[in-house]
Amino acid sequence: MLPAATPFILLVEDNHTDEVLTCRVLRKVLLNEIVVTRDGAEALDFLFARGDYRDRSPAELPHVVLLDLNLPKIGGLDVLREIRANDRTRYLPVVILTSSREEVDLVRGYDNGANSYVVKPVDFSGFSEAVRQLGLYWVLVNQGAGEPLTAAGRGSRPDAPPGP
């Protein structure tokens, strides 16, 4: 596992194709490690250092969580609620990355503290571009709570194309 100071991304995604594509796009533009969990229960175990993840430091949090809504075991909205209910993870950036275009999901996402709601485009190039921009913004541009105020540039690939 990386040292606590190294920003990493937590991807919570049960669809193997979406997982592979998301990781591929992020690795083209960022140097950050990507940790993947495949259901809501595993995501919470990872974040709170429980179960199979009990040996990792609970202080080691991702720079951003990319969260699908329709997950096995525990749904994405319930994962989001637990993240926001915990003092240690309350301000952790959470981006809902989902195929749901339902207004009710959008409203519930924001009501429960999502920082952003992005509908996965169905075409390959649209999906790739959406993920690329998400990664660049949330890892390089956004200033997270508890971080020292610094210039952007954490974890970018030197050969990556410029961001949005």
Secondary structure, 3 states (H helix, E strand, C coil): CCCCCCCEEEEECCCHHHHHHHHHHHHHHECCEEEEECCHHHHHHHHCCCHHHCCCCCCCCCCEEEECCCCCCCCHHHHHHHHHHCCCCCCCCEEEEECCCCHHHHHHHHHCCCCEEEECCCCHHHHHHHHHHHHHHHHHHCCCCCCCCCCCCCCECCCCCCCC
